[in-house]
């Protein structure tokens, strides 16, 4: 919001930003992230293993220069490690500047990192906190398992490392439907089992993935890659998600990410 005697911006920019954030989080790889009468921010991301490369393009759409321009990454350490290169401290009217943000996922996290943009324009100071659509599930890769292999690995993981959440879902259970639970799970890169889950007469979906991190194992020196097993059980409109991982904290965070995808 601006300071220095200027009125606060209307809600239009905030509503626009939230809509862009949701679209980018849902699987779109590029698009606008923020826009008001002074600044446009275009966003593009690419994920490889535990690393994200984010292109940020700032454009001055106003009639005056944006001075004292600054962009910093917050709400990241120690779970996320990020690097923003140096940028120009002024953007002329109609001009753009580009930054390449490199993000590395060190440990499972809940809250998305945030970019704080600030600048001066015609005697007023503006500051905007902008959440970045970098979710924990962006760092997973799908694993497709047969039912017997899935169940064997599920049972090999301790039940004490299981997280469970229940919600309601209006999504279709037809895998061929556009707005299906299966489609939502594929969007966040979970591999779906070839056989349907059937436990106590309740149908569902088995899915699996690996979560990449930049953290190295103290025993092997190799980067930690964590196995993720999930069951999505469907009982009418009620959906229950169960997740098992090697650690209960990671299971809880990934369970929350999954329930957000299928709970509507």
C-alpha positions in Angstrom: 0.0 0.0 0.0 1.2 3.6 -0.6 2.3 6.0 2.1 3.1 9.7 2.1 -0.5 11.0 2.0 -1.7 9.0 -1.0 -5.0 7.0 -0.7 -4.7 3.2 -0.5 -5.3 1.3 -3.7 -8.8 -0.2 -4.3 -9.4 -3.9 -3.9 -9.3 -4.5 -7.6 -5.5 -5.1 -7.7 -5.7 -7.5 -4.7 -8.6 -9.5 -6.2 -6.7 -9.7 -9.5 -3.6 -10.9 -7.7 -5.4 -13.6 -5.8 -7.0 -14.9 -9.1 -3.6 -14.9 -10.8 -2.0 -16.7 -7.8 -4.7 -19.4 -7.8 -4.3 -20.0 -11.6 -0.6 -20.3 -11.4 -0.8 -22.6 -8.4 -3.2 -24.8 -10.2 -0.7 -25.7 -12.9 -0.3 -22.8 -15.3 3.4 -22.2 -15.8 3.3 -18.5 -16.7 1.0 -15.5 -16.6 0.4 -12.2 -14.9 0.8 -12.1 -11.1 0.1 -8.5 -10.1 -1.3 -5.4 -11.8 -2.3 -2.0 -10.8 -2.2 1.6 -12.3 1.6 1.7 -11.8 3.1 -1.7 -12.1 2.6 -5.0 -14.0 4.3 -8.1 -12.8 4.5 -11.1 -15.2 5.6 -14.5 -13.7 7.0 -17.7 -15.3 8.3 -20.7 -13.4 10.1 -24.0 -14.2 10.7 -26.8 -11.7 13.4 -29.4 -11.8 13.8 -31.7 -8.8 14.3 -29.6 -5.8 15.0 -26.4 -7.7 12.6 -23.7 -9.1 13.7 -21.1 -11.7 11.3 -18.1 -11.6 11.3 -15.3 -14.2 9.9 -12.0 -12.9 9.2 -9.2 -15.4 8.3 -5.8 -13.9 6.8 -3.2 -16.2 6.2 0.4 -15.3 2.7 1.2 -16.8 2.4 4.6 -15.2 3.4 8.1 -16.4 6.2 8.7 -14.0 9.4 6.8 -13.1 9.4 4.2 -10.3 12.4 5.2 -8.1 14.1 3.4 -5.2 12.8 0.1 -6.7 13.4 -2.9 -4.5 12.3 -6.6 -4.4 13.1 -9.0 -1.6 12.2 -12.6 -0.8 10.7 -13.3 2.6 8.9 -16.2 4.4 11.4 -18.6 3.0 14.3 -19.5 5.3 15.2 -22.1 6.5 12.8 -24.3 4.6 13.4 -22.6 1.3 16.6 -21.0 0.0 16.3 -18.3 -2.6 18.5 -16.0 -4.5 17.4 -12.8 -6.3 20.1 -11.0 -8.4 20.7 -7.3 -8.2 18.2 -5.1 -10.1 18.1 -1.6 -11.4 16.8 0.9 -8.7 14.6 2.8 -11.2 12.2 1.9 -13.9 11.3 4.5 -16.5 7.7 4.9 -17.8 6.9 2.1 -20.3 10.2 0.3 -19.5 10.6 -3.2 -18.0 13.2 -5.1 -16.1 13.6 -8.8 -15.6 14.9 -10.8 -12.6 15.6 -14.6 -12.4 14.8 -15.9 -9.0 16.3 -19.3 -8.1 14.6 -21.2 -5.3 15.8 -24.4 -3.7 13.5 -26.5 -1.4 15.5 -27.6 1.6 12.7 -29.0 3.9 8.9 -29.5 3.5 7.1 -26.3 4.2 3.5 -24.9 4.5 3.5 -21.2 3.7 4.4 -20.0 0.2 7.4 -17.6 0.0 6.5 -14.0 -0.5 8.0 -11.2 -2.7 7.9 -7.7 -1.2 8.1 -5.0 -3.9 8.6 -1.4 -2.9 9.3 1.8 -4.8 8.7 5.6 -4.8 6.5 7.5 -7.3 5.7 11.2 -7.4 6.4 11.7 -3.7 4.6 8.6 -2.4 6.1 5.3 -1.2 4.5 2.0 -2.3 5.0 -1.4 -0.8 3.3 -4.6 -2.0 3.6 -8.1 -0.4 3.0 -10.6 -3.2 2.7 -14.4 -2.4 4.6 -16.5 -4.9 2.7 -19.6 -6.3 5.5 -22.0 -5.3 3.8 -24.9 -3.5 5.4 -27.9 -1.8 3.8 -30.2 -4.4 5.8 -28.4 -7.2 8.8 -30.4 -6.0 7.4 -33.8 -6.4 7.7 -36.3 -9.3 5.0 -39.0 -10.0 5.6 -42.7 -9.3 3.1 -45.2 -10.8 2.8 -48.5 -8.9 0.8 -51.6 -9.3 -1.7 -52.3 -6.4 0.4 -55.0 -4.8 3.6 -52.9 -4.9 1.7 -49.9 -3.6 0.3 -51.8 -0.7 3.6 -53.4 0.2 5.3 -50.0 0.4 2.3 -48.5 2.3 2.6 -51.2 4.9 6.4 -50.8 5.1 5.9 -47.2 6.2 5.0 -46.8 9.9 1.4 -45.8 10.6 2.8 -43.3 13.1 4.0 -41.4 10.0 0.5 -41.1 8.6 -1.7 -38.0 8.3 -5.4 -38.0 7.5 -7.9 -35.3 6.6 -11.5 -35.5 5.5 -13.5 -33.0 3.5 -16.3 -32.8 0.8 -15.7 -32.8 -2.9 -17.9 -32.0 -5.9 -15.3 -33.2 -8.4 -16.2 -36.0 -10.7 -14.8 -39.5 -10.0 -14.9 -40.3 -13.7 -11.2 -40.3 -14.8 -12.2 -39.1 -18.3 -14.1 -36.0 -16.9 -12.4 -32.6 -17.3 -13.0 -31.7 -13.6 -12.1 -35.0 -12.0 -10.3 -35.9 -8.8 -7.8 -37.9 -10.9 -7.1 -34.9 -13.1 -6.4 -32.7 -10.0 -4.0 -35.3 -8.6 -2.2 -35.5 -11.9 -1.9 -31.7 -12.0 0.2 -31.8 -8.8 2.3 -34.6 -10.3 1.1 -37.6 -8.3 1.3 -40.9 -10.1 -2.1 -42.8 -10.0 -2.2 -46.5 -9.5 -3.6 -48.6 -12.3 -6.0 -50.4 -9.9 -8.7 -48.7 -7.9 -8.5 -48.6 -4.1 -11.2 -50.7 -2.4 -11.2 -50.8 1.4 -14.2 -51.9 3.4 -16.5 -51.2 0.5 -15.2 -47.6 0.0 -13.7 -46.9 -3.4 -10.8 -44.6 -4.0 -7.5 -43.9 -5.6 -3.9 -44.9 -4.8 -1.2 -42.5 -5.7 2.5 -42.1 -5.1 5.3 -39.6 -5.7 8.8 -38.7 -4.6 9.6 -35.3 -3.0 12.9 -33.8 -3.9 14.9 -31.7 -1.5 18.3 -30.0 -1.5 19.2 -31.2 1.9 21.9 -33.9 2.0 21.7 -37.0 4.2 24.2 -37.0 7.1 24.9 -40.7 6.6 25.2 -41.0 2.8 25.9 -37.4 1.7 23.3 -37.8 -1.0 20.4 -35.4 -1.5 17.3 -36.5 0.3 14.5 -37.9 -1.9 11.4 -38.8 0.1 8.8 -41.4 -0.9 5.2 -40.2 -0.6 2.3 -42.7 -0.5 -1.3 -41.5 -0.5 -4.8 -42.9 -0.5 -7.8 -40.9 -1.6 -11.0 -42.6 -0.4 -14.4 -41.6 -1.8 -17.7 -42.1 0.1 -20.5 -40.2 -1.6 -19.4 -36.5 -1.5 -17.0 -37.2 1.4 -13.4 -37.5 0.5 -10.7 -38.7 2.9 -7.0 -38.3 2.2 -4.3 -40.4 3.9 -0.6 -39.8 3.4 2.4 -41.7 4.6 6.0 -40.5 4.4 9.2 -41.3 6.3 8.4 -38.4 8.7 5.1 -37.4 10.3 5.6 -33.6 9.7 6.1 -34.1 5.9 3.0 -36.4 5.8 0.9 -33.7 7.5 2.0 -31.0 5.1 1.5 -33.1 2.0 -1.9 -34.3 3.3 -3.0 -30.6 3.5 -1.8 -30.0 0.0 -3.7 -33.0 -1.4 -6.9 -32.2 0.4 -6.9 -28.7 -1.0 -6.8 -30.1 -4.5 -9.8 -32.5 -4.0 -11.8 -30.6 -1.4 -14.2 -28.1 -2.9 
